[in-house]
């Protein structure tokens, strides 16, 4: 084990909660987890969703007991600032791939660009990039591509809530770059939007830069760089604040809190979907979901004893 990957042995125990990292360019999500484990001195760190190495921005990490939240977080809405380069298509639909084709995009009409963007806004059918993490017959598409296979991924429904062109730059040498803002459902690939926009315009396109500004309710306002975390180790949101931010809130009486901490079921709370259940002391006890007349505990966060 390298020195950089060792967990720091000293210091007080880390409380449970979320750390929202502003991921730097060039690191995988796993690299970030390893770094945060070392900084906070715990191995109990997990991430919700991933970001490609070339992408920067919001990456949500669960710490200690808060890792139990990660599979329940509603991170189905995401926002990105990105740069699309028109004039070339690549094997990966982004700047890290090999160039497949080039065309002169220096004079692509802005009205045509905005018309192409409009076609890719709303409920659409999108074919993920061949090097995506989508599974084809149980194997990741990118693994099949690396093994030399030709991968055909079926289109799937996604929703692009917002696709705004912020600026159009003529970069010379047949290139036009677009700075865009995208808000979309989980499972949407922004690099596939870049690919499809370039194809619609007849000049090819790929993603040149990507920055995630929000995932679910968590945005850059609560994010820390790794350097900031290292200089002042700590949570972005403690367990109570994390659950309050991400889920509807239900307050219960002391006797109910004791019962729930033992994994017992309560009467239904009348809330839709997964919600946080808080005891009279203001601390979260569990995540629960109504099933008919009862509330089923999904994760007990404050166990008995």
KARA-V856050 format. One record per residue. N is the residue number from 1. OMEGA is omega in whole degrees, 0 to 359 (none if undefined). D_LAST is the distance of its C-alpha to the last C-alpha in Angstrom with 2 decimals. Layout:
N_OMEGA_D_LAST + N_OMEGA_D_LAST
//
This chain:
1_181_35.73 + 2_180_37.50 + 3_183_36.60 + 4_183_36.00 + 5_179_33.36 + 6_175_31.32 + 7_181_27.89 + 8_187_28.04 + 9_187_26.23 + 10_176_26.02 + 11_180_24.48 + 12_178_21.10 + 13_182_18.44 + 14_177_19.27 + 15_178_17.12 + 16_179_16.89 + 17_180_19.89 + 18_169_23.46 + 19_178_26.50 + 20_185_29.77 + 21_168_32.51 + 22_187_36.24 + 23_177_37.22 + 24_175_40.50 + 25_172_43.41 + 26_179_43.65 + 27_171_40.00 + 28_176_38.20 + 29_178_34.76 + 30_176_33.55 + 31_180_35.31 + 32_178_33.38 + 33_180_30.00 + 34_180_31.11 + 35_181_32.25 + 36_174_29.07 + 37_181_27.00 + 38_183_29.28 + 39_184_29.27 + 40_177_25.51 + 41_177_24.81 + 42_176_22.51 + 43_183_23.37 + 44_179_20.92 + 45_176_23.65 + 46_181_25.27 + 47_177_28.01 + 48_183_28.78 + 49_182_32.42 + 50_170_35.02 + 51_176_38.01 + 52_179_41.17 + 53_182_42.14 + 54_183_45.00 + 55_175_42.81 + 56_172_41.15 + 57_195_38.69 + 58_173_35.30 + 59_185_32.79 + 60_180_29.15 + 61_173_26.54 + 62_183_22.79 + 63_180_20.79 + 64_185_17.47 + 65_181_15.17 + 66_173_18.18 + 67_179_20.14 + 68_180_18.58 + 69_196_20.64 + 70_181_23.90 + 71_182_24.93 + 72_182_24.45 + 73_178_26.26 + 74_182_29.55 + 75_187_31.84 + 76_176_34.88 + 77_184_37.07 + 78_180_38.30 + 79_183_40.98 + 80_162_43.27 + 81_184_46.21 + 82_176_48.50 + 83_177_52.00 + 84_178_54.10 + 85_177_57.19 + 86_179_60.04 + 87_177_62.79 + 88_173_61.06 + 89_183_58.69 + 90_182_56.56 + 91_183_54.97 + 92_183_51.45 + 93_175_52.31 + 94_187_51.30 + 95_182_52.86 + 96_183_51.50 + 97_176_53.60 + 98_182_57.23 + 99_179_59.79 + 100_182_61.12 + 101_176_63.67 + 102_177_65.03 + 103_179_67.05 + 104_180_68.47 + 105_187_65.98 + 106_182_67.48 + 107_176_69.01 + 108_185_66.49 + 109_181_66.99 + 110_177_64.20 + 111_178_64.75 + 112_178_64.32 + 113_182_61.08 + 114_175_59.70 + 115_177_60.92 + 116_177_59.17 + 117_180_55.93 + 118_179_56.27 + 119_184_56.54 + 120_180_53.18 + 121_181_51.40 + 122_178_49.58 + 123_183_48.61 + 124_171_50.21 + 125_184_50.29 + 126_173_49.47 + 127_179_50.04 + 128_176_47.38 + 129_182_48.76 + 130_181_49.62 + 131_178_47.35 + 132_179_44.30 + 133_178_41.04 + 134_180_42.02 + 135_175_41.93 + 136_184_45.26 + 137_174_45.06 + 138_181_41.67 + 139_180_42.79 + 140_181_42.43 + 141_182_45.72 + 142_179_45.89 + 143_178_45.60 + 144_179_48.48 + 145_180_50.54 + 146_178_49.98 + 147_176_51.13 + 148_180_54.35 + 149_171_53.81 + 150_187_55.14 + 151_174_52.24 + 152_183_52.76 + 153_179_49.75 + 154_177_50.14 + 155_178_49.86 + 156_183_46.79 + 157_173_46.19 + 158_179_44.67 + 159_175_45.01 + 160_184_46.43 + 161_183_45.74 + 162_178_47.73 + 163_186_50.21 + 164_174_52.14 + 165_182_54.81 + 166_178_54.44 + 167_177_57.39 + 168_182_60.07 + 169_175_61.45 + 170_189_64.57 + 171_181_63.89 + 172_180_67.27 + 173_174_68.09 + 174_186_67.40 + 175_169_63.82 + 176_178_62.20 + 177_179_58.62 + 178_168_56.47 + 179_186_53.49 + 180_171_51.38 + 181_181_48.19 + 182_168_46.35 + 183_191_43.52 + 184_176_42.61 + 185_174_40.24 + 186_181_37.98 + 187_177_40.16 + 188_177_43.19 + 189_181_44.93 + 190_179_46.73 + 191_174_48.91 + 192_173_50.05 + 193_178_51.05 + 194_179_53.08 + 195_186_54.67 + 196_176_55.56 + 197_178_56.94 + 198_179_59.16 + 199_179_60.34 + 200_180_61.16 + 201_177_63.20 + 202_183_64.98 + 203_184_64.23 + 204_179_60.90 + 205_175_57.77 + 206_180_54.58 + 207_181_51.56 + 208_180_52.35 + 209_181_49.16 + 210_177_45.81 + 211_178_43.23 + 212_184_40.18 + 213_179_39.63 + 214_169_36.87 + 215_187_34.48 + 216_181_32.84 + 217_186_31.88 + 218_182_31.72 + 219_186_34.98 + 220_180_36.63 + 221_179_35.85 + 222_184_32.26 + 223_176_33.30 + 224_169_33.69 + 225_177_36.10 + 226_179_34.94 + 227_177_37.00 + 228_179_35.25 + 229_181_31.81 + 230_181_33.04 + 231_179_34.49 + 232_183_31.42 + 233_179_28.30 + 234_183_25.76 + 235_167_24.54 + 236_180_26.85 + 237_175_24.11 + 238_187_20.46 + 239_180_18.01 + 240_181_18.57 + 241_180_22.30 + 242_181_22.59 + 243_178_21.29 + 244_180_23.41 + 245_190_26.37 + 246_187_26.21 + 247_168_25.16 + 248_187_25.97 + 249_175_23.44 + 250_178_22.09 + 251_179_20.53 + 252_182_18.55 + 253_182_17.86 + 254_183_14.70 + 255_178_14.66 + 256_180_15.21 + 257_178_12.40 + 258_181_9.86 + 259_182_12.03 + 260_179_12.34 + 261_175_8.74 + 262_178_9.10 + 263_180_12.37 + 264_183_14.65 + 265_178_17.87 + 266_170_19.29 + 267_181_22.92 + 268_182_24.77 + 269_180_24.85 + 270_179_28.48 + 271_179_28.08 + 272_174_29.85 + 273_181_28.18 + 274_179_24.73 + 275_177_23.05 + 276_179_20.04 + 277_185_17.85 + 278_178_16.84 + 279_182_14.95 + 280_178_16.90 + 281_178_15.81 + 282_180_17.63 + 283_180_14.92 + 284_178_14.99 + 285_186_12.46 + 286_163_14.62 + 287_182_18.20 + 288_178_19.93 + 289_180_23.49 + 290_171_25.46 + 291_185_27.04 + 292_184_29.39 + 293_183_27.81 + 294_174_24.16 + 295_181_21.87 + 296_176_20.57 + 297_179_17.45 + 298_178_18.84 + 299_174_16.04 + 300_185_12.39 + 301_175_12.02 + 302_184_8.75 + 303_180_6.47 + 304_178_3.77 + 305_none_0.00
//
